[in-house]
Amino acid sequence: MRRIDVIGIGVGVFAAGGLLYLAFSWAGLDGLSAGIWSQVVFVAGLLGWTATYLGRALGKKMTYYQQLEDYEEAVLQKRLEEMSPEDLAQLQAEIEQERLETAQPESAQRSVK
């Protein structure tokens, strides 16, 4: 985000606060109450936005994570395409061996219990 964008957003939020204050004043609230209620609306909006941001960040639903996942998948796909048939067969054998090794301790633990 560029500096001018941040400045624009700041001016926009400032203007929205003023318009919200005027709307509350026009609705019949005195100056103090209109100011308090406009602050309440802005704090509630800020807390809501923060909650959605934290939800996306903790759930890894942000653009960065999606791009990283897509990149890793593309790199792995390219490596697989570049492998010779012998290398692919060796990789499959190694994967199958690891599966058997991880399955055996689980079955051994079940029989012990």
MDTraj code that builds the backbone (N, CA, C; nanometers):
import mdtraj as md
import numpy as np

residues = "MET ARG ARG ILE ASP VAL ILE GLY ILE GLY VAL GLY VAL PHE ALA ALA GLY GLY LEU LEU TYR LEU ALA PHE SER TRP ALA GLY LEU ASP GLY LEU SER ALA GLY ILE TRP SER GLN VAL VAL PHE VAL ALA GLY LEU LEU GLY TRP THR ALA THR TYR LEU GLY ARG ALA LEU GLY LYS LYS MET THR TYR TYR GLN GLN LEU GLU ASP TYR GLU GLU ALA VAL LEU GLN LYS ARG LEU GLU GLU MET SER PRO GLU ASP LEU ALA GLN LEU GLN ALA GLU ILE GLU GLN GLU ARG LEU GLU THR ALA GLN PRO GLU SER ALA GLN ARG SER VAL LYS".split()
xyz = np.array([
    [0.0850, -0.1171, 0.0000],
    [0.0000, 0.0000, 0.0000],
    [0.0899, 0.1239, 0.0000],
    [0.0549, 0.2169, -0.0838],
    [0.1353, 0.3382, -0.0948],
    [0.0972, 0.4392, 0.0140],
    [0.1873, 0.5346, 0.0367],
    [0.1608, 0.6372, 0.1391],
    [0.0369, 0.7186, 0.1064],
    [0.0193, 0.7499, -0.0205],
    [-0.0968, 0.8307, -0.0590],
    [-0.2266, 0.7554, -0.0303],
    [-0.2222, 0.6220, -0.0421],
    [-0.3407, 0.5420, -0.0097],
    [-0.3725, 0.5501, 0.1387],
    [-0.2684, 0.5425, 0.2211],
    [-0.2875, 0.5507, 0.3663],
    [-0.3414, 0.6884, 0.4039],
    [-0.2870, 0.7914, 0.3423],
    [-0.3354, 0.9280, 0.3696],
    [-0.4808, 0.9405, 0.3270],
    [-0.5137, 0.8866, 0.2104],
    [-0.6521, 0.8914, 0.1621],
    [-0.7480, 0.8191, 0.2545],
    [-0.7070, 0.7026, 0.3028],
    [-0.7915, 0.6275, 0.3957],
    [-0.8090, 0.7054, 0.5263],
    [-0.7014, 0.7661, 0.5752],
    [-0.7099, 0.8460, 0.6973],
    [-0.8055, 0.9636, 0.6824],
    [-0.7955, 1.0340, 0.5697],
    [-0.8858, 1.1472, 0.5444],
    [-1.0294, 1.0977, 0.5317],
    [-1.0468, 0.9819, 0.4659],
    [-1.1810, 0.9259, 0.4500],
    [-1.2435, 0.8880, 0.5836],
    [-1.1658, 0.8271, 0.6716],
    [-1.2169, 0.7898, 0.8036],
    [-1.2489, 0.9149, 0.8847],
    [-1.1625, 1.0157, 0.8751],
    [-1.1879, 1.1418, 0.9455],
    [-1.3180, 1.2059, 0.8964],
    [-1.3363, 1.2070, 0.7648],
    [-1.4584, 1.2650, 0.7067],
    [-1.5813, 1.1827, 0.7458],
    [-1.5680, 1.0515, 0.7472],
    [-1.6808, 0.9663, 0.7859],
    [-1.7196, 0.9918, 0.9308],
    [-1.6196, 1.0128, 1.0170],
    [-1.6494, 1.0443, 1.1566],
    [-1.7260, 1.1756, 1.1693],
    [-1.6840, 1.2743, 1.0916],
    [-1.7560, 1.4023, 1.0937],
    [-1.8979, 1.3886, 1.0423],
    [-1.9148, 1.3129, 0.9356],
    [-2.0503, 1.2921, 0.8817],
    [-2.1372, 1.2132, 0.9791],
    [-2.0773, 1.1171, 1.0473],
    [-2.1519, 1.0404, 1.1465],
    [-2.1932, 1.1299, 1.2633],
    [-2.1038, 1.2177, 1.3055],
    [-2.1361, 1.3137, 1.4117],
    [-2.2520, 1.4041, 1.3680],
    [-2.2436, 1.4528, 1.2451],
    [-2.3517, 1.5386, 1.1943],
    [-2.4834, 1.4623, 1.1843],
    [-2.4764, 1.3348, 1.1452],
    [-2.5989, 1.2553, 1.1353],
    [-2.6622, 1.2354, 1.2727],
    [-2.5795, 1.2083, 1.3741],
    [-2.6334, 1.1930, 1.5099],
    [-2.6883, 1.3258, 1.5613],
    [-2.6212, 1.4356, 1.5279],
    [-2.6704, 1.5676, 1.5688],
    [-2.8025, 1.5986, 1.5004],
    [-2.8118, 1.5662, 1.3746],
    [-2.9335, 1.5895, 1.2982],
    [-3.0485, 1.5026, 1.3507],
    [-3.0118, 1.3842, 1.4039],
    [-3.1134, 1.2937, 1.4576],
    [-3.1669, 1.3425, 1.5926],
    [-3.1073, 1.4478, 1.6489],
    [-3.1616, 1.5052, 1.7703],
    [-3.0750, 1.4907, 1.8936],
    [-2.9574, 1.4304, 1.8809],
    [-2.8698, 1.4183, 1.9970],
    [-2.7932, 1.5483, 2.0175],
    [-2.7617, 1.5798, 2.1431],
    [-2.6807, 1.6986, 2.1681],
    [-2.5359, 1.6688, 2.1259],
    [-2.4501, 1.7694, 2.1268],
    [-2.3139, 1.7564, 2.0766],
    [-2.2330, 1.6493, 2.1476],
    [-2.2435, 1.6434, 2.2797],
    [-2.1674, 1.5463, 2.3568],
    [-2.2131, 1.4030, 2.3257],
    [-2.3433, 1.3820, 2.3240],
    [-2.3959, 1.2480, 2.2951],
    [-2.3646, 1.2058, 2.1518],
    [-2.3736, 1.2994, 2.0582],
    [-2.3424, 1.2672, 1.9189],
    [-2.1957, 1.2262, 1.9054],
    [-2.1071, 1.2950, 1.9769],
    [-1.9653, 1.2596, 1.9744],
    [-1.9395, 1.1230, 2.0352],
    [-2.0049, 1.0965, 2.1464],
    [-1.9867, 0.9664, 2.2119],
    [-2.0363, 0.8542, 2.1223],
    [-2.1553, 0.8703, 2.0637],
    [-2.2106, 0.7641, 1.9800],
    [-2.1320, 0.7452, 1.8505],
    [-2.0777, 0.8519, 1.7976],
    [-1.9947, 0.8341, 1.6777],
    [-1.8666, 0.7577, 1.7127],
    [-1.8121, 0.7815, 1.8316],
    [-1.6950, 0.7058, 1.8763],
    [-1.7307, 0.5591, 1.9011],
    [-1.8474, 0.5353, 1.9580],
    [-1.8915, 0.3974, 1.9815],
    [-1.9008, 0.3215, 1.8495],
    [-1.9566, 0.3856, 1.7489],
    [-1.9700, 0.3209, 1.6181],
    [-1.8322, 0.2910, 1.5599],
    [-1.7407, 0.3851, 1.5698],
    [-1.6070, 0.3638, 1.5143],
    [-1.5285, 0.2576, 1.5907],
    [-1.5385, 0.2557, 1.7225],
    [-1.4683, 0.1532, 1.8009],
    [-1.5268, 0.0156, 1.7694],
    [-1.6580, 0.0056, 1.7583],
    [-1.7207, -0.1224, 1.7240],
    [-1.6752, -0.1681, 1.5848],
    [-1.6684, -0.0754, 1.4908],
    [-1.6204, -0.1088, 1.3571],
    [-1.4752, -0.1547, 1.3588],
    [-1.3927, -0.0867, 1.4360],
    [-1.2516, -0.1248, 1.4468],
    [-1.2358, -0.2625, 1.5096],
    [-1.3118, -0.2905, 1.6154],
    [-1.3049, -0.4220, 1.6792],
    [-1.3549, -0.5313, 1.5844],
    [-1.4593, -0.5021, 1.5096],
    [-1.5095, -0.5989, 1.4115],
    [-1.4076, -0.6271, 1.3028],
    [-1.3462, -0.5226, 1.2502],
    [-1.2443, -0.5407, 1.1462],
    [-1.1255, -0.6190, 1.2006],
    [-1.0827, -0.5883, 1.3241],
    [-0.9709, -0.6598, 1.3855],
    [-1.0044, -0.8076, 1.4035],
    [-1.1270, -0.8367, 1.4434],
    [-1.1683, -0.9766, 1.4616],
    [-1.1648, -1.0518, 1.3289],
    [-1.2127, -0.9901, 1.2210],
    [-1.2086, -1.0582, 1.0914],
    [-1.0648, -1.0756, 1.0444],
    [-0.9795, -0.9768, 1.0702],
    [-0.8390, -0.9875, 1.0315],
    [-0.7707, -1.1013, 1.1062],
    [-0.7925, -1.1077, 1.2368],
    [-0.7328, -1.2149, 1.3160],
    [-0.7849, -1.3511, 1.2716],
    [-0.9120, -1.3580, 1.2385],
    [-0.9689, -1.4834, 1.1897],
    [-0.9027, -1.5284, 1.0606],
    [-0.8797, -1.4345, 0.9691],
    [-0.8135, -1.4699, 0.8434],
    [-0.6673, -1.5049, 0.8661],
    [-0.6002, -1.4325, 0.9551],
    [-0.4584, -1.4578, 0.9795],
    [-0.4376, -1.5924, 1.0485],
    [-0.5170, -1.6217, 1.1494],
    [-0.5028, -1.7478, 1.2212],
    [-0.5491, -1.8659, 1.1372],
    [-0.6474, -1.8439, 1.0513],
    [-0.6957, -1.9495, 0.9634],
    [-0.6148, -1.9637, 0.8361],
    [-0.5122, -1.8812, 0.8208],
    [-0.4246, -1.8813, 0.7030],
    [-0.5051, -1.8685, 0.5736],
    [-0.5993, -1.7770, 0.5740],
    [-0.6824, -1.7499, 0.4574],
    [-0.6420, -1.6200, 0.3880],
    [-0.5199, -1.5733, 0.4144],
    [-0.4747, -1.4466, 0.3579],
    [-0.4056, -1.4711, 0.2242],
    [-0.3928, -1.3682, 0.1456],
    [-0.3346, -1.3778, 0.0124],
    [-0.1938, -1.4356, 0.0165],
    [-0.1136, -1.3943, 0.1125],
    [0.0240, -1.4414, 0.1220],
    [0.0289, -1.5938, 0.1334],
    [-0.0522, -1.6497, 0.2222],
    [-0.0510, -1.7939, 0.2417],
    [-0.0973, -1.8672, 0.1169],
    [-0.1986, -1.8121, 0.0491],
    [-0.2468, -1.8749, -0.0736],
    [-0.1395, -1.8722, -0.1813],
    [-0.0708, -1.7594, -0.1962],
    [0.0356, -1.7497, -0.2954],
    [0.1499, -1.8446, -0.2622],
    [0.1864, -1.8543, -0.1352],
    [0.2936, -1.9434, -0.0935],
    [0.2567, -2.0892, -0.1214],
    [0.1338, -2.1256, -0.0922],
    [0.0875, -2.2618, -0.1174],
    [0.0877, -2.2938, -0.2669],
    [0.0396, -2.1996, -0.3475],
    [0.0395, -2.2194, -0.4928],
    [0.1815, -2.2329, -0.5467],
    [0.2734, -2.1529, -0.4947],
    [0.4117, -2.1578, -0.5395],
    [0.4755, -2.2922, -0.5044],
    [0.4568, -2.3364, -0.3806],
    [0.5146, -2.4640, -0.3382],
    [0.4595, -2.5795, -0.4215],
    [0.3304, -2.5744, -0.4495],
    [0.2695, -2.6792, -0.5310],
    [0.3250, -2.6785, -0.6731],
    [0.3456, -2.5598, -0.7300],
    [0.4013, -2.5500, -0.8648],
    [0.5453, -2.6004, -0.8690],
    [0.6237, -2.5706, -0.7663],
    [0.7625, -2.6172, -0.7614],
    [0.7666, -2.7694, -0.7520],
    [0.6828, -2.8262, -0.6656],
    [0.6803, -2.9716, -0.6532],
    [0.6338, -3.0381, -0.7823],
    [0.5345, -2.9787, -0.8476],
    [0.4852, -3.0338, -0.9735],
    [0.5949, -3.0308, -1.0802],
    [0.6680, -2.9208, -1.0858],
    [0.7760, -2.9104, -1.1842],
    [0.8859, -3.0124, -1.1557],
    [0.9193, -3.0318, -1.0292],
    [1.0207, -3.1319, -0.9935],
    [0.9755, -3.2721, -1.0325],
    [0.8464, -3.3021, -1.0097],
    [0.7953, -3.4326, -1.0481],
    [0.8017, -3.4525, -1.1997],
    [0.7699, -3.3477, -1.2754],
    [0.7735, -3.3572, -1.4217],
    [0.9155, -3.3784, -1.4731],
    [1.0143, -3.3253, -1.4012],
    [1.1533, -3.3356, -1.4448],
    [1.2184, -3.4678, -1.4047],
    [1.1531, -3.5451, -1.3190],
    [1.2121, -3.6706, -1.2727],
    [1.2020, -3.7786, -1.3806],
    [1.3035, -3.8639, -1.3834],
    [1.3029, -3.9758, -1.4775],
    [1.2103, -4.0853, -1.4231],
    [1.1674, -4.1769, -1.5089],
    [1.0809, -4.2852, -1.4606],
    [1.1463, -4.3685, -1.3494],
    [1.2784, -4.3863, -1.3566],
    [1.3470, -4.4613, -1.2524],
    [1.3416, -4.3876, -1.1190],
    [1.3625, -4.2549, -1.1240],
    [1.3563, -4.1743, -1.0013],
    [1.2162, -4.1766, -0.9420],
    [1.1134, -4.1715, -1.0297],
    [0.9749, -4.1773, -0.9814],
    [0.9467, -4.3114, -0.9136],
    [0.9953, -4.4190, -0.9738],
    [0.9737, -4.5516, -0.9146],
    [1.0441, -4.5610, -0.7796],
    [1.1641, -4.5066, -0.7700],
    [1.2376, -4.5083, -0.6433],
    [1.1639, -4.4260, -0.5373],
    [1.1125, -4.3087, -0.5769],
    [1.0382, -4.2241, -0.4839],
    [0.9125, -4.2950, -0.4353],
    [0.8412, -4.3603, -0.5254],
    [0.7208, -4.4336, -0.4856],
    [0.7554, -4.5470, -0.3899],
    [0.8672, -4.6150, -0.4140],
    [0.9088, -4.7225, -0.3244],
    [0.9420, -4.6674, -0.1860],
    [1.0081, -4.5524, -0.1809],
    [1.0413, -4.4914, -0.0520],
    [0.9152, -4.4499, 0.0234],
    [0.8197, -4.3946, -0.0479],
    [0.6937, -4.3523, 0.0154],
    [0.6204, -4.4733, 0.0706],
    [0.6150, -4.5815, -0.0080],
    [0.5482, -4.7021, 0.0375],
    [0.6184, -4.7605, 0.1604],
    [0.7510, -4.7567, 0.1612],
    [0.8279, -4.8062, 0.2760],
    [0.7966, -4.7244, 0.4014],
    [0.7887, -4.5914, 0.3870],
    [0.7558, -4.5050, 0.5012],
    [0.6147, -4.5332, 0.5522],
    [0.5220, -4.5579, 0.4614],
    [0.3854, -4.5906, 0.5027],
    [0.3828, -4.7192, 0.5845],
    [0.4562, -4.8178, 0.5380],
    [0.4602, -4.9449, 0.6106],
    [0.5241, -4.9272, 0.7480],
    [0.6294, -4.8463, 0.7559],
    [0.6963, -4.8231, 0.8841],
    [0.6075, -4.7491, 0.9820],
    [0.5309, -4.6529, 0.9347],
    [0.4425, -4.5783, 1.0256],
    [0.3200, -4.6604, 1.0617],
    [0.2776, -4.7522, 0.9749],
    [0.1612, -4.8351, 1.0050],
    [0.1962, -4.9446, 1.1040],
    [0.3170, -4.9967, 1.1023],
    [0.3566, -5.1049, 1.1919],
    [0.3595, -5.0623, 1.3384],
    [0.4189, -4.9474, 1.3732],
    [0.4168, -4.9092, 1.5157],
    [0.2757, -4.8886, 1.5681],
    [0.1851, -4.8373, 1.4857],
    [0.0480, -4.8169, 1.5316],
    [-0.0188, -4.9505, 1.5597],
    [0.0019, -5.0485, 1.4704],
    [-0.0593, -5.1793, 1.4933],
    [0.0062, -5.2491, 1.6116],
    [0.1377, -5.2284, 1.6324],
    [0.2065, -5.2871, 1.7473],
    [0.1553, -5.2268, 1.8764],
    [0.1255, -5.0961, 1.8755],
    [0.0740, -5.0309, 1.9967],
    [-0.0651, -5.0827, 2.0284],
    [-0.1445, -5.1077, 1.9261],
    [-0.2791, -5.1592, 1.9489],
    [-0.2758, -5.2979, 2.0095],
    [-0.1822, -5.3813, 1.9630],
    [-0.1752, -5.5184, 2.0142],
    [-0.1209, -5.5220, 2.1562],
    [-0.0374, -5.4252, 2.1942],
    [0.0172, -5.4200, 2.3296],
    [-0.0905, -5.3818, 2.4295],
    [-0.1793, -5.2910, 2.3905],
    [-0.2840, -5.2426, 2.4816],
    [-0.3870, -5.3462, 2.4978],
])
top = md.Topology()
chain = top.add_chain()
for i, resn in enumerate(residues, 1):
    res = top.add_residue(resn, chain, resSeq=i)
    for name in ("N", "CA", "C"):
        top.add_atom(name, md.element.get_by_symbol(name[0]), res)
traj = md.Trajectory(xyz[None], top)
